Amino acid sequence: MKSKMKGAIIVGIVMGLMLLGWADSVQASSKKYKFRFTSGYSPTAIDMVAIGKILKDISERSGGAVTFETFWGGSLGKVLEHLDLIGKRTADIGEAPLGAWPARLPLFGFEYAFPFGPPDPEVVTKCMYTMLSEFPEFDKQLRDNNVFLVAILPWDTYHGSSRDQMKSLKDLKGKKVGLWGVYFPKWIEAMGGIGVPRPMVESYMMMKTGVLDMSLEPVDVTLTHKHFEVAKHFFFLNSGAFTPKYVLMNLDAWKELTPELQKLFLEVARKNSLEFAAELRENRKKIIDQLLKEKKMLTSYEPTAEERSSWAAAMPDLPAEWAKSMEGKGLPGWKALDRWMKLTSDAGHKWPRAWGKR
């Protein structure tokens, strides 16, 4: 009798522990997350629309377990404050142009040091995801700033909106050209122009007031930022696509998510970023045709293959300069350079010059 009673007590204890565990599991699975999202840009900008879709899809696929309170247009801080806004958890998640902090994130924005790369944003985005997966140094730099990378947002190949008509590359001489990054200005300097780094949101007013003669940008930016109102001439630089925008999450907020939700975030983000990249490529000609047909842009000029080759030859070996700089910081510059050239070449891109000579 005592044996039976003892067995019943043990079973009861085990069942109780199991029930407690089950209750904890239900409680954990039903936890709700409400995250603050921030961006320095308008929600109507084409890349921000893509981010909005990422947030919406995460909320829907999580069954409402994750929701977002959004702060657009720099309402929490300026564009160049966003790395710290997220890292210090003023916001839990947000968008930031990682090439804007070369001292703190020296590896990011490296593709701007490779003139005339692949013009297909989908190719560049896939190659960049591979780079980030193969080089842990990228993740370390992010974690040192207390952020985690959720998604890569590409920009289409850069063209330009110019206040004056362009007829040849010689017309770049003396022109003040708005652009992005540390290396991009050196592209323009090789043709006698003056590179002026600036946030894209300031380009309109800078061209209107004559501070800039031209802004280098994808054509969707020309359209959505209405640069055609102040600069009515196309310059088809065809620089190659880039990945200047990233969706970042505060590292502490990321760690609060269950492994299942972390997986969901990354699956949704990657799927949407690649779809967005493909849309950029497909919409490029439509936007150009629209702006020319509606006479919002009056003229267009595109360098010939020969002009592009001579332009590349006139530049210093920027990828080699970048690699040497990274090596000086204890980072795998040459290895990353070689891998980027191989990834993009294997994807079908023909470089106008063999960059990265030792």
Buried (B, 14 or more C-beta within 10 A) or exposed (E): EEEEEEEEEEEEEEEEEEEEEEEEEEEEEEEEBEBBBBBBBBEEBBBBEBBBBBBEBBBEBBEEBBEBEBBBBBEBBEBEBBBBBBBEBBBBBBBBBBBBBBEBBBBBBBBBBBBBBBBBBBBBBBBBBEBBEEBEBBEEBBEEBBBBBBBBBBBBBBBBBBBBBBEEBEBBEEBBBBBBBBBBBBBBBBBBBBBBEBBBBBBBEBBBEEBBBBBBBBBBBBBBBEBBEBBBBBBBBBBBBBBBBBBBBBBEBBEBBEEEBBEBBBEBBBEBBBEBBBBBBEBBEEBBEBBBEEEBBEBBBEBEEEBBBBBBEEBEBBBBBBBBBBBEEEBBBBBBBBBBBEBBEEBEBEBBBEBBEE
